[in-house]
Amino acid sequence: MKLLTDKELIEAIDKPIFHKISEVADALHLDCYVIGGYVRDLFLERPSNDIDVVVVSGADADEPAGDDEKATEHTASRPGIVIAEHLKQVLGKKASIAVFRNFGTAQVKCGGMEIEFVGARRESYSHDSRKPIIEDGTLEDDQNRRDFTINAMALCLNGDRFGQLVDPFYGLYDLEDGIIRTPLDPDVTFSDDPLRMMRCIRFATQLNFTYEDETFDAISRNRQRIRIISGERIAEELNKIIMAKHPSKGFIDLERCGLLEIIFPELYALEGVETRNGRAHKDNFYHTLEVLENVARDGADLWLRWAAILHDVGKPKSKRWDNQLGWTFHNHNYIGEKMVPSIFKRMKLPLDQKMKYVEKLVGLHMRPIVIADDVVTDSAVRRLLFEAGDDIDDLMRLCDADITSKNEQRKRQFHQNFQLVRQKLIDIEEKDRIRNMKLAVDGEEIMAMFNLQPCATVGSLKMQMKDAILDGVIRNEHDECVEFLKKIYESDK
């Protein structure tokens, strides 16, 4: 971060849009401040085009002309909307405005920037809801209601105090020290709006910050309050944690404070090591986080990261003890694949192709590893290509990330074998075009050939033909497939 001088703060917001807001605010006799994330990111030297402006009510502010309904409303009850509407008039056609009268807010878009205007307010909460009762307030009231000190800093936009920092909770010091802390009592902050607990973990993960002790302890004390938050809002914060540079930090902190067990019990169930007869299995929770870090380092998108998180989620249900083999997790990939839809549904994640992609990768993630651990045959590689289709490259990235053995020699051997598998994939795809292969003879033609109605025989013939192609017995060409089908049909009669 960079500690900005008073002069540098003025220069940082020396932009036409801020000067226009300043002129409108002064003309309306309203106090106006940029607040929150935009101010924080100025010191962190991070680009941001999302701007929050808080406006303090003024009794003698002028109303915009030309709208009788607007003119009857008192400016003090909706100062954010008033400034936004006046600003739109000043900016003209190059700007657009969206007004949300029920919430007393308005958004102006101009030149790639989005400016959200809201009146300063104070909030109170009922125990069973995170929706506040809102009243007009002062700047102090508005800063008191902010989630964290680093998000409560404000810069004045009025002409005589342009660029002046208002930082009553010393958020700048917390920013410099890398600390997440609530402005007021953290128990009240988190109980009032439990989503702030997720936001606390998210900001610490994104910024690689630590927590003020009392703030983190308050999350543990109030963790059950997260149950009143919708799955969509939790998933939104969770996805931001997952997309951080080092997402494992967020999941470790979620586990430490007790939130993970509530919001993601399937992942929490992976934690721990059981030992029997001196033989222990790995801690699958920390293994999963290691795999997640590996794909994050590789620049994976959100859904490949979700596949990494869920790749071993079936292990607790498949865990067995074998006197000869020790701990086993047979078919954990197929069990995990079946768990994906219920997890996505509960978390209100998309149930479309994104979910199917994650399902596929979870179900197939053992296949390349098994191939790499044995003789790399053309047949095995063909089958892998056929089932993975266009997702084969992401599957290989996931499986490469899944090699976390502490045995360096075994790890090197896996990586070397993986290179063989990758080359085989390239060679076979160039030769046989297996990826997303369409069979040369379909079910309709099989029924016509042998005068069959839809039945198990048709499915069996089609499966045997596909297996023969994948095993390299025949090519996926029409005449070869027809001859093959005739032979097996006659032999089965």
C-alpha positions in Angstrom: 0.0 0.0 0.0 1.0 3.6 -0.3 0.4 6.3 2.4 -0.9 9.2 0.5 -0.3 12.8 1.6 -3.1 15.4 1.6 -1.9 16.7 -1.7 -1.7 13.2 -3.2 -5.3 12.4 -2.0 -6.6 15.5 -3.8 -4.6 14.4 -6.9 -6.0 10.9 -6.7 -9.6 12.1 -7.1 -8.7 14.9 -9.4 -11.1 13.6 -12.1 -13.9 15.3 -14.0 -16.6 13.1 -12.5 -15.6 14.0 -9.0 -15.5 17.7 -9.7 -18.9 17.5 -11.3 -20.3 15.8 -8.2 -18.6 18.4 -6.1 -20.2 21.2 -8.1 -23.7 19.6 -7.8 -23.3 19.0 -4.1 -22.2 22.6 -3.3 -25.0 24.0 -5.4 -27.5 21.8 -3.4 -25.8 22.7 -0.1 -25.3 19.0 0.6 -22.2 17.4 2.2 -20.9 14.6 -0.1 -18.3 11.9 0.5 -16.7 9.1 -1.5 -16.7 6.2 1.0 -15.7 2.6 1.4 -13.9 0.3 -1.1 -12.9 3.1 -3.6 -11.1 5.0 -0.8 -9.5 1.8 0.5 -8.3 0.8 -2.9 -6.7 4.2 -3.5 -4.3 3.4 -0.6 -3.8 -0.1 -1.9 -3.1 1.2 -5.3 -5.7 -1.1 -6.8 -7.9 0.1 -9.8 -11.6 0.5 -9.1 -14.4 1.9 -11.1 -17.2 1.1 -8.6 -17.7 4.3 -6.5 -19.9 4.7 -3.4 -20.9 8.2 -2.5 -22.7 9.0 0.7 -24.7 12.3 0.9 -25.6 14.0 4.2 -29.1 15.5 4.3 -29.5 19.2 3.9 -32.6 21.1 4.7 -32.3 23.8 2.0 -31.3 21.7 -0.9 -32.9 22.6 -4.3 -35.2 20.1 -6.1 -34.6 19.2 -9.8 -37.1 20.8 -12.0 -39.7 19.2 -14.3 -41.0 16.4 -12.2 -44.0 17.1 -9.9 -43.8 13.8 -8.0 -40.1 14.4 -7.2 -40.8 18.0 -6.3 -43.2 16.9 -3.5 -40.6 14.8 -1.8 -38.4 16.4 0.8 -34.7 16.4 -0.2 -33.6 15.4 3.3 -35.2 12.0 3.0 -33.5 11.1 -0.3 -30.4 13.3 -0.8 -28.5 10.5 -2.7 -31.2 10.4 -5.4 -31.4 14.2 -5.5 -27.7 14.6 -6.3 -27.8 11.7 -8.8 -30.6 13.3 -10.7 -29.0 16.7 -10.8 -25.7 15.0 -11.9 -27.4 13.3 -14.7 -28.8 16.6 -15.9 -25.3 18.1 -15.9 -23.7 15.2 -17.6 -26.4 14.9 -20.3 -26.6 12.0 -22.7 -23.2 10.6 -22.0 -24.5 9.3 -18.6 -27.4 7.0 -17.6 -29.2 6.8 -14.3 -31.1 4.1 -12.4 -33.2 5.2 -9.4 -34.2 2.8 -6.6 -36.7 5.0 -4.6 -37.6 2.2 -2.2 -34.0 2.0 -1.0 -33.2 5.7 -1.4 -30.4 5.0 -3.8 -29.5 5.9 -7.3 -26.7 4.7 -9.7 -25.1 6.9 -12.4 -23.0 5.3 -15.1 -20.6 7.5 -17.0 -17.3 6.8 -18.9 -16.9 3.3 -17.6 -17.6 4.3 -14.0 -20.5 3.3 -11.8 -21.3 5.7 -9.0 -23.8 4.6 -6.3 -25.4 7.5 -4.4 -27.1 7.0 -1.0 -28.1 9.2 1.8 -26.2 9.0 5.1 -28.1 6.7 7.4 -28.2 4.8 10.7 -29.5 1.3 10.9 -31.1 -1.0 13.5 -31.9 -4.7 13.2 -34.3 -7.3 14.4 -32.8 -10.6 15.6 -34.3 -12.8 12.8 -33.3 -10.7 9.8 -30.3 -9.0 8.3 -32.6 -6.3 6.7 -32.1 -3.1 8.7 -34.6 -0.5 9.8 -33.2 2.6 8.2 -33.3 6.3 9.3 -31.6 9.4 8.0 -28.3 9.9 9.8 -25.1 11.9 9.9 -21.8 10.9 8.3 -20.8 9.6 11.7 -23.9 7.4 11.8 -23.0 6.1 8.3 -19.4 5.3 9.2 -20.6 3.6 12.4 -22.7 1.1 10.4 -19.8 0.1 8.0 -18.5 -3.5 8.3 -14.8 -2.9 8.8 -12.5 0.1 9.6 -10.8 -0.2 6.2 -14.2 0.3 4.5 -15.3 3.2 6.7 -12.8 5.8 5.4 -14.4 8.7 3.5 -13.0 11.5 1.3 -15.0 14.8 1.2 -16.0 16.0 -2.3 -17.2 19.5 -1.3 -15.2 22.3 -2.9 -13.8 23.8 0.3 -12.7 20.3 1.7 -12.1 18.5 -1.5 -10.0 15.4 -0.8 -10.1 15.7 3.0 -9.9 12.2 4.6 -12.4 11.4 7.4 -11.2 8.3 9.2 -12.7 8.1 12.8 -11.7 4.5 13.3 -8.1 4.7 12.1 -8.8 2.4 9.2 -5.7 3.8 7.5 -3.5 2.3 10.3 -5.3 -1.0 10.0 -4.7 -0.9 6.3 -1.1 -0.3 6.9 -0.8 -3.1 9.5 -2.9 -5.5 7.4 -5.7 -6.0 10.0 -9.4 -6.6 9.6 -11.3 -5.0 12.5 -14.9 -3.8 12.9 -15.6 -0.1 13.7 -17.8 -0.9 16.7 -18.5 -4.0 18.9 -17.9 -7.0 16.6 -20.6 -9.1 18.3 -23.2 -6.4 17.4 -21.7 -6.0 13.9 -21.9 -9.7 13.1 -25.1 -10.4 14.9 -26.9 -7.6 13.1 -25.7 -8.7 9.6 -24.2 -12.2 9.7 -23.1 -12.0 6.1 -20.3 -9.7 7.4 -18.7 -12.7 8.9 -18.2 -14.2 5.4 -17.1 -10.8 4.1 -14.5 -10.6 7.0 -13.0 -13.9 5.8 -13.2 -12.9 2.2 -11.4 -9.5 2.7 -8.7 -11.2 4.8 -8.2 -13.8 2.0 -8.2 -11.3 -0.9 -5.9 -8.9 0.8 -3.8 -11.4 2.7 -4.7 -9.6 6.0 -4.9 -10.9 9.6 -7.7 -10.4 12.0 -7.9 -8.3 15.2 -8.3 -11.0 17.9 -11.7 -9.8 19.2 -13.1 -9.5 15.7 -12.2 -13.1 14.8 -13.4 -14.5 18.2 -16.7 -12.7 17.6 -17.2 -14.7 14.4 -16.9 -17.9 16.4 -19.3 -16.7 19.0 -21.9 -15.6 16.3 -21.3 -18.4 13.7 -24.8 -19.9 14.2 -26.3 -16.6 13.0 -25.1 -17.4 9.5 -28.1 -19.7 9.1 -30.4 -16.7 8.4 -28.3 -15.8 5.3 -29.5 -17.1 2.0 -27.5 -19.6 0.0 -27.0 -17.1 -2.8 -25.3 -14.5 -0.6 -23.1 -17.1 1.0 -22.1 -18.6 -2.4 -21.3 -15.1 -3.7 -18.8 -14.5 -0.9 -17.5 -18.1 -1.1 -16.8 -17.7 -4.9 -14.8 -14.5 -4.2 -12.7 -16.5 -1.6 -12.2 -19.3 -4.2 -11.0 -16.8 -6.8 -8.4 -15.2 -4.5 -4.7 -15.7 -5.2 -4.4 -18.0 -2.2 -8.0 -19.4 -1.6 -6.8 -22.0 1.0 -6.3 -19.2 3.5 -10.0 -18.5 3.4 -11.0 -22.1 3.9 -8.6 -22.6 6.8 -10.0 -19.5 8.4 -13.6 -20.6 7.8 -12.8 -23.9 9.5 -11.0 -22.2 12.4 -14.0 -19.9 13.2 -16.6 -22.7 12.9 -18.4 -21.4 9.8 -17.2 -24.1 7.4 -19.0 -26.9 9.3 -22.3 -24.9 8.9 -22.0 -23.7 5.3 -20.1 -26.5 3.8 -20.4 -29.7 5.9 -19.2 -32.0 3.0 -15.8 -30.2 2.9 -15.6 -30.0 6.7 -16.1 -33.8 6.8 -12.8 -34.3 5.0 -10.8 -33.0 7.9 -8.9 -35.2 10.3 -6.7 -38.3 10.2 -7.6 -41.7 11.6 -5.0 -44.2 12.5 -5.4 -48.0 12.9 -2.7 -50.5 13.5 -0.1 -47.8 13.0 -1.4 -46.9 9.6 -3.0 -43.5 8.9 -4.5 -41.9 5.8 -3.8 -38.3 4.7 -5.8 -35.4 6.0 -8.1 -35.0 3.0 -9.2 -31.5 3.9 -5.6 -30.1 3.7 -4.9 -32.3 0.7 -7.9 -30.7 -1.0 -6.7 -27.2 -0.2 -3.3 -28.1 -1.6 -4.9 -29.2 -4.9 -7.0 -26.0 -4.9 -3.8 -23.9 -4.5 -2.2 -25.9 -7.3 -5.0 -25.1 -9.8 -5.2 -21.5 -8.6 -1.5 -21.1 -9.3 -2.2 -22.4 -12.8 -4.7 -19.6 -13.3 -7.8 -21.9 -13.2 -11.3 -20.4 -13.6 -14.0 -20.6 -10.9 -15.4 -23.9 -12.0 -12.1 -25.8 -12.3 -11.4 -24.5 -8.8 -14.8 -25.9 -7.7 -13.9 -29.3 -9.2 -10.6 -29.2 -7.2 -12.6 -28.4 -4.0 -15.0 -31.3 -4.6 -12.7 -33.9 -6.3 -12.4 -35.9 -3.0 -15.7 -35.0 -1.4 -16.9 -38.6 -1.7 -14.0 -39.9 0.5 -15.8 -39.8 3.9 -18.6 -42.0 2.5 -16.3 -44.4 0.8 -13.7 -44.8 3.6 -13.1 -48.4 4.6 -10.4 -50.3 6.5 -8.8 -53.3 4.9 -6.4 -55.5 7.0 -4.1 -55.9 4.0 -4.4 -52.6 2.2 -5.0 -50.3 5.1 -7.4 -47.4 4.5 -9.2 -47.4 1.2 -11.6 -45.0 -0.6 -12.8 -47.1 -3.4 -15.1 -45.4 -5.9 -14.9 -42.1 -4.0 -14.8 -40.3 -7.4 -18.2 -41.7 -8.4 -19.7 -41.1 -5.0 -18.4 -37.5 -5.2 -19.9 -37.0 -8.7 -23.3 -38.0 -7.3 -22.9 -35.5 -4.5 -22.2 -32.5 -6.7 -25.9 -31.7 -7.7 -27.2 -31.6 -4.1 -24.3 -29.3 -3.0 -24.8 -27.0 -5.9 -28.6 -26.9 -5.3 -28.2 -26.1 -1.6 -25.7 -23.4 -2.3 -27.8 -21.9 -5.1 -25.0 -22.4 -7.6 -25.9 -22.8 -11.2 -27.4 -26.2 -12.2 -26.5 -25.8 -15.8 -23.5 -26.9 -17.9 -21.2 -25.4 -15.2 -22.4 -28.0 -12.7 -22.2 -30.8 -15.3 -18.6 -29.8 -16.0 -17.8 -30.1 -12.3 -19.6 -33.4 -12.1 -17.6 -34.8 -15.0 -14.3 -33.7 -13.6 -15.0 -35.1 -10.2 -16.2 -38.4 -11.7 -13.2 -38.8 -14.0 -10.4 -37.4 -11.9 -9.0 -40.8 -11.0 -8.8 -42.1 -14.6 -5.6 -40.2 -15.8 -3.9 -41.1 -12.5 -4.7 -44.8 -12.9 -3.4 -44.7 -16.5 -0.2 -42.9 -15.5 0.4 -45.4 -12.7 0.3 -48.3 -15.2 1.3 -49.0 -18.8 -0.1 -46.2 -20.9 -2.2 -48.1 -23.5 -3.9 -46.7 -26.6 -7.2 -48.2 -25.5 -7.2 -46.6 -22.1 -6.3 -43.2 -23.6 -9.0 -43.5 -26.3 -11.6 -44.2 -23.6 -10.5 -41.2 -21.5 -10.6 -38.9 -24.6 -14.1 -40.2 -25.5 -15.5 -39.6 -22.0 -13.8 -36.3 -21.2 -14.4 -34.7 -24.6 -13.5 -31.0 -24.8 -12.8 -31.0 -21.0 -9.8 -33.3 -21.3 -7.3 -30.5 -20.9 -8.9 -29.2 -17.7 -9.2 -32.8 -16.4 -5.4 -33.2 -16.9 -4.8 -29.9 -15.1 -6.9 -31.1 -12.2 -5.1 -34.5 -12.1 -1.7 -32.9 -12.3 -2.6 -30.7 -9.4 -3.9 -33.8 -7.5 -0.3 -35.2 -7.3 0.6 -34.1 -3.8 2.5 -37.1 -2.5 5.3 -36.4 0.0 7.3 -39.2 -1.7 9.3 -37.1 -4.1 10.4 -40.1 -6.2 6.8 -41.3 -6.6 5.8 -37.7 -7.4 8.4 -37.4 -10.1 7.4 -40.7 -11.6 3.7 -39.6 -11.8 4.7 -36.4 -13.5 6.9 -38.2 -16.0 4.1 -40.7 -16.7 1.6 -37.8 -17.0 3.8 -36.4 -19.8 3.4 -39.8 -21.6 -0.3 -39.7 -21.2 -0.5 -36.1 -22.5 1.6 -37.1 -25.6 -0.6 -40.1 -26.2 -3.7 -37.9 -26.0 -2.3 -35.7 -28.7 -1.2 -38.5 -30.9 -4.4 -40.5 -30.7 -6.6 -37.4 -31.1 -4.7 -36.5 -34.3 -5.0 -40.1 -35.6 -8.5 -41.2 -34.5 -10.4 -38.0 -33.6 -11.9 -39.6 -30.5 -12.7 -36.4 -28.7 -16.5 -35.8 -28.9 -16.6 -38.8 -31.3 -19.9 -39.5 -33.1 -20.4 -43.2 -33.8 -20.5 -43.9 -37.6 -23.6 -46.1 -37.1 -26.4 -44.9 -34.7 -29.2 -46.8 -33.0 -31.7 -46.0 -35.7 -29.6 -47.6 -38.3 -28.9 -50.7 -36.1 -32.6 -51.2 -35.7 -33.2 -50.9 -39.5 -30.3 -53.3 -40.3 -31.6 -56.1 -38.1 -35.4 -55.3 -38.2 -35.4 -54.6 -34.4 -37.6 -52.5 -32.2 -36.0 -50.4 -29.4 -34.6 -53.0 -27.0 -31.6 -54.1 -24.9 -30.1 -55.8 -28.0 -29.8 -52.5 -29.8 -28.0 -50.9 -26.8 -25.7 -54.0 -26.5 -24.7 -53.9 -30.2 -24.0 -50.2 -30.0 -21.9 -50.6 -26.9 -19.8 -53.4 -28.4 -19.2 -51.4 -31.5 -18.1 -48.4 -29.4 -15.8 -50.6 -27.3 -14.3 -52.1 -30.5 -13.5 -48.6 -31.8 -12.0 -47.5 -28.5 -9.9 -50.7 -28.2 -8.6 -50.1 -31.8 -10.2 -53.3 -33.2 -12.1 -51.3 -35.9 -12.0 -47.7 -37.1 -15.0 -45.4 -36.7 -15.9 -45.7 -40.4 -19.3 -46.7 -41.6 -18.5 -49.8 -43.6 -16.2 -51.3 -41.0 -18.8 -50.7 -38.3 -21.5 -52.3 -40.4 -19.4 -55.4 -41.0 -18.5 -55.6 -37.3 -22.2 -55.3 -36.3 -23.2 -58.1 -38.7 -20.6 -60.4 -37.3 -21.4 -60.0 -33.7 -25.2 -60.1 -34.4 -24.9 -63.4 -36.2 -22.6 -64.8 -33.5 -25.0 -63.9 -30.8 -28.1 -65.5 -32.4 
